Amino acid sequence: MSVGVSLDQQWARIRGRLKEEVGEIAYRSWLQPLSVASLVGGEVCIVVPTRFMRDWVLTHYADRIRALWSGENPEVQSIDVIVASTNPPAALVADNDDNGDDRPAPAPRAQDSRFAESRPAPRPAPPPRPADGGFSADSAPSTVYTSASYGGASDESPNAVPAILEDRSDLSAALDPRFTFENFVVGKPNELAHAAARRVADATTVTFNPLFLYGGVGLGKTHLMHALAWQIRKNDPNRKVLYLSAEKFMYQFIRALRFKDTMAFKQQFRSVDVLMIDDVQFISGKDSTQEEFFHTFNALVDQNRQVIISADKSPSDLEGMEERLRSRLGWGLVADIHPTTYELRLGILQAKADALQASIPLKVLEFLAHKITSNVRELEGALNRIVAHADLVGRSISLETTQEVLHDLLRANDRRVTIDEIQKRVAEHYNIRVADMHSARRARAVARPRQIAMYLAKQLTARSLPEIGRKFGGRDHTTVMHAVKKVDELRATDPSFAEDVELLRRMLES
């Protein structure tokens, strides 16, 4: 490639390729705002306007941008993404090389239009960090911060840049004060996980190592993890508890590799008393991170330090995870959290309503517990919506207003039950053939289940009476009306019959 080709020309071609690959919407959202600042020592510096955008580009597009740019210009070996609200500063802090010599700061843009001019030059040492600058797991990853993106006032000049290696003494993610054992509603689906978590939190010695909690989305894994951390810190404030997601563990490891600081990384993670990793399934398929996690896990267990893990699947079902790591994760106690039952959902709603100090009719809570079965997070969100609506609009909470406010959510959770499914389930329950639902047989052993199936079809589907009759062997709509009336009468007088019908209804709606 000719050395006369400018960075802007290369970047224009690369952006064109990226636009073709990711599509118009993703391109406008994440790639169009990017601008190229400089090329120094084989590293291209790209500027983004926000910290969030930098994180997204680093995670999803940096490798592809580097590959495309290497194709445009073989000199390009790496990509650096920085945040700057306006123009990037004239001097940027870069990584240190193996012998401890600082690499040069990128030259101003105007001097970087030709590769022949992109030569290293000595760079002054970085200015001192602000006194209050510290790293937390919630802060976004970055190689370089400008004063605009770093946040907080400083006595330094506007173009001053803090040192790359931040104070990482506290890597723990922030704990939600709402997520405590006292606020966790216990039911049959989660009683084992709750009991195990309480045992580990209150124990003075390591009992189960590791404690592995798993379950579907929104069933309470993160709540229990936070509650564990709160309780351990409450019982012994001197114990060093480190709680973070598997994604942030991976980021810290990659960051240590990049800055050639793996010994400090190992020391940080292997010197804690309790290591808590949330959503460990995130490192599935990431071999290097799994390798480091494996050694960290073994080191902590050998020192009799507590390890607590959560995931969406059991260790044996984690695809993309090394066999030896799956085996280690299953060493201690594996406790699963099952999908919620109607009773547990109702209990959660009542506890949430008490916490909100909201007066909500019981029939509304029962309606929500019955209709929203996917996960607890969605259930609590629905309750928050109806409480906020009542507060903002000034209307009292009722079943009608609840259905109006949550119409989109209820529609998404409304499982479509078919008449064929009802006939099959009722036939299995009463040990008759599905063909009997359509036959002319009038023996009670067949007629009664058929009437129940008609009743449930009327209750659980939007089909009209004539449509239901046609699905039951071409019967008249008056036959369906008689069946519904008969079942209602029997439910009112025969508790055992009513229990059977209710059981079938729940089975069909679950």
PyMOL commands that set and color helices and strands:
alter all, ss='L'
color gray80, all
select helices_A, chain A and resi 7-22+24-31+51-60+62-72+109-112+115-117+147-150+181-183+191-202+221-235+246-258+262-270+280-283+287-302+315-317+323-329+342-356+362-371+376-393+399-405+407-413+419-429+434-437+444-460+465-471+477-493+495-509
alter helices_A, ss='H'
color red, helices_A
select strands_A, chain A and resi 35-40+43-48+78-83+211-215+241-245+274-278+306-311+333-337
alter strands_A, ss='S'
color yellow, strands_A
deselect
rebuild
show_as cartoon
